[in-house]
Amino acid sequence: MSGQYTFDESFPAFAGVTTGLPSYIRDHRKRLRTRLAEGGPGAVADYELLELVLFRAIPQQDVKPLARRLIETFGDFSAALSAPRERLADVKGVGPAVITELKIVEAASHRLAQAKVLDRPVITGWDALVSYCRAAMAHRETEQFRILFLDRKNILIADEEQARGTVDHVPVYPREVVKRALELNASALILFHNHPSGDPTPSDADIAVTRKIAEAAQTLAITLHDHLVISVSDEFSFRANGYL
C-alpha cells in the first residue's frame, strides 16, 4: 500500500457534501481532502482535521467556524473528541449529528490504541501501553481509576474501570481490586488513573492506596507491575520513580 488516503467524490457520503454548496466551500473541502491524501495527518491543522470530520455531520454548511470554535473551547483535536456530550452540546452549532460523528472518531481512536496492546505481552510494548492509557482517559474532566489484568505471560486479560470520582479524587478499595483479579485468574496488574489538573504527580492518597494494593496482591502471589498517572501531556510511573 502507498500509505496515502484516497477519496471518491462520486460515493454518496461525499457526493452529498458538495451538492448545493457555494463553489468556494466546495473547493475548500476538496483542497483539505487532497492535502490529507497527499500529506497524511500531519499536513492538516487540528481545526482542519475537525472540519474533515464535520463535513459528514453538516454537509450543507461551512464548518470551519464551528471547527475553530471547538478548538477554542476544548484546546485541541483530541480534547474536542473526548469532551463529554453535555459540554459539546453547549457549543453553538453543535447538534446530535455533530456529537455522533465526534464520538465515532473517538471510539475508533480508542479501538486502534487498544489493538496495539491486545494479545501481546503488555510490558514489552510500553510506549503502546502509555498511548492506550492516554487515549482512554487523558482528556477526561473527572478522575477515573482503571486496571489492566494480565495473565502469566503478561497478556492482557481485561481492562476494567474500577471507580470514577471528582476532578481531584477517586475512591479505590484494595480489597475489591484483588478480589476482581482472583475472579479473572489474573497473575499481574497495571493500575492507571488520570489527573484532570494536568499534573501527573501522585498525591499522598495515590501513593498510600498503591502500596496497599501492592501488599494485598503480594499476599496472593499477584504482581503489581506499575501504577501510571496520566495527564494530557505527560505520565508518571510509580515503578520508574521508585515507588514500587
C-alpha positions in Angstrom: 0.0 0.0 0.0 1.2 3.5 -0.7 0.2 4.9 2.7 -1.9 7.6 1.1 -5.6 8.3 1.5 -8.0 8.5 -1.4 -11.5 9.9 -1.5 -14.1 9.0 -4.1 -16.2 12.1 -4.7 -18.8 10.0 -6.5 -19.5 8.0 -3.4 -22.8 9.1 -1.8 -21.1 10.1 1.5 -19.1 12.6 -0.4 -21.5 13.4 -3.2 -24.0 14.8 -0.7 -21.3 17.0 0.8 -20.9 19.2 -2.2 -24.4 19.4 -3.5 -25.7 23.0 -3.4 -22.6 24.4 -1.7 -21.0 27.7 -3.0 -18.0 26.9 -5.1 -15.6 28.4 -2.6 -16.7 25.9 0.0 -16.6 23.0 -2.4 -13.1 24.0 -3.4 -12.0 24.4 0.2 -13.3 20.9 1.1 -11.6 19.4 -2.0 -8.3 21.1 -1.1 -8.5 19.8 2.5 -9.1 16.2 1.3 -6.3 16.4 -1.2 -3.9 17.8 1.4 -4.8 14.9 3.8 -4.5 12.4 1.0 -1.1 13.6 -0.2 0.5 14.6 3.1 -1.2 12.5 5.8 -2.5 13.7 9.2 0.5 16.0 9.7 -0.5 18.1 6.7 -3.6 19.5 8.3 -4.1 21.5 11.5 -6.3 20.4 14.3 -9.2 22.6 13.3 -8.9 21.3 9.7 -9.0 17.7 10.8 -12.1 18.6 12.7 -13.6 20.1 9.5 -13.0 16.8 7.7 -15.0 15.0 10.4 -17.7 17.7 10.4 -18.2 17.5 6.7 -20.4 14.4 7.1 -22.4 15.8 10.0 -23.1 19.2 8.4 -23.0 18.6 4.6 -24.6 21.8 3.5 -22.7 24.5 5.5 -19.3 25.9 6.0 -18.0 24.1 9.1 -14.7 26.0 9.5 -16.2 28.4 12.1 -17.5 25.5 14.2 -14.3 23.6 14.0 -12.4 26.7 15.2 -15.0 27.2 18.0 -14.5 23.6 19.2 -10.7 24.0 19.3 -11.0 27.3 21.1 -13.4 25.7 23.6 -11.6 22.5 24.3 -8.0 23.2 23.4 -7.1 20.7 20.7 -8.5 17.9 18.4 -8.2 15.1 21.0 -9.9 17.2 23.7 -12.8 18.0 21.4 -13.3 14.4 20.6 -13.1 13.4 24.2 -15.3 16.1 25.6 -18.5 15.0 27.4 -21.6 15.1 25.3 -23.2 17.6 27.6 -20.3 20.0 27.2 -20.2 19.5 23.4 -23.9 20.3 23.2 -23.3 23.7 24.9 -21.1 24.8 22.0 -23.0 26.9 19.5 -23.6 25.0 16.3 -23.2 21.5 17.8 -26.2 19.2 17.5 -26.8 15.5 17.8 -25.3 14.7 14.3 -22.0 16.5 15.2 -21.8 14.8 18.6 -22.3 11.4 17.0 -19.6 12.0 14.4 -17.1 13.1 17.1 -17.9 10.1 19.3 -17.5 7.7 16.3 -14.0 9.0 15.7 -13.2 8.9 19.5 -14.3 5.3 19.6 -12.2 4.4 16.6 -9.1 6.0 18.1 -9.6 4.0 21.3 -10.0 0.8 19.3 -6.8 1.5 17.4 -4.8 2.1 20.5 -6.3 -1.0 22.2 -5.4 -3.2 19.2 -1.7 -2.4 19.9 -1.8 -3.9 23.4 -4.2 -6.8 23.0 -2.9 -10.3 22.6 0.7 -9.4 23.1 2.9 -9.0 26.2 1.9 -5.6 27.6 5.1 -4.8 29.5 7.3 -5.3 26.3 5.3 -2.6 24.4 5.4 0.2 27.0 5.0 3.1 24.5 1.9 1.5 23.1 0.5 0.9 26.6 1.1 4.6 27.5 -0.6 5.7 24.3 -3.5 3.4 25.0 -3.9 4.8 28.6 -3.7 8.3 27.3 -6.3 7.7 24.6 -8.6 6.1 27.2 -8.6 8.9 29.8 -6.1 11.8 29.4 -8.9 14.3 28.4 -11.5 13.2 31.0 -12.6 16.0 33.2 -13.0 13.8 36.3 -10.7 11.2 37.8 -11.1 7.6 36.7 -9.3 4.6 38.0 -8.8 1.6 35.7 -6.9 -1.7 36.0 -5.2 -3.9 33.4 -5.4 -7.5 34.4 -2.7 -9.7 32.9 -2.1 -13.5 32.7 1.1 -15.3 33.5 2.6 -14.3 30.1 1.6 -10.6 30.7 -1.0 -10.8 28.0 -4.0 -8.5 28.7 -7.0 -10.4 30.0 -9.2 -7.4 30.7 -9.2 -3.6 31.0 -11.8 -2.5 33.6 -12.9 0.7 35.2 -12.7 0.3 38.9 -14.1 3.7 40.0 -14.9 7.2 39.0 -14.6 10.3 41.1 -14.5 14.1 41.1 -12.0 16.4 39.5 -9.3 15.6 42.1 -10.4 12.4 43.9 -11.5 8.8 43.0 -12.3 6.2 45.7 -10.3 2.9 45.3 -10.7 -0.1 47.5 -7.7 -2.5 47.5 -9.8 -5.5 48.6 -12.1 -5.0 45.5 -9.1 -4.8 43.2 -7.6 -8.1 44.5 -11.0 -9.8 44.5 -11.5 -8.9 40.8 -8.0 -10.2 40.0 -8.8 -13.5 41.6 -12.1 -13.7 39.7 -10.3 -13.2 36.4 -7.4 -15.6 37.4 -5.0 -12.7 36.8 -1.3 -13.1 37.6 -0.4 -9.4 37.4 -1.9 -5.9 37.4 -1.2 -2.5 36.0 -3.1 0.4 37.6 -3.7 3.7 35.9 -5.7 6.8 36.6 -5.9 10.3 35.3 -5.2 13.7 36.8 -7.5 16.3 35.1 -5.4 19.1 36.6 -2.7 18.3 34.0 -0.1 17.5 36.7 0.6 13.7 36.8 2.5 13.9 40.2 0.8 11.4 42.5 -0.9 12.6 45.7 -0.2 11.2 49.1 -3.5 9.3 48.8 -2.4 7.9 45.4 0.8 6.6 47.0 -0.9 5.2 50.0 -3.6 3.2 48.1 -1.0 1.9 45.6 1.1 0.5 48.5 -2.0 -1.1 50.0 -2.9 -2.7 46.7 0.7 -3.9 46.2 0.7 -5.5 49.7 -2.7 -7.2 49.2 -1.7 -8.5 45.8 1.6 -9.8 47.0 -0.1 -12.0 49.7 -1.9 -13.8 46.8 1.2 -14.0 44.5 -0.2 -11.4 42.2 2.3 -8.9 40.8 1.7 -5.2 40.6 3.8 -4.1 37.6 3.1 -0.4 37.8 0.7 2.4 38.5 0.6 5.1 35.8 -0.9 8.5 36.5 -1.9 10.0 33.1 -2.3 13.7 32.2 -2.9 15.4 28.8 0.8 15.8 28.1 2.7 13.6 30.5 2.6 10.5 32.7 4.1 9.4 36.0 5.2 5.8 36.5 5.3 4.6 40.1 7.9 1.9 39.3 10.2 4.2 37.3 10.2 6.7 40.1 10.9 4.2 42.8 7.5 3.9 44.5 7.2 0.1 43.6 
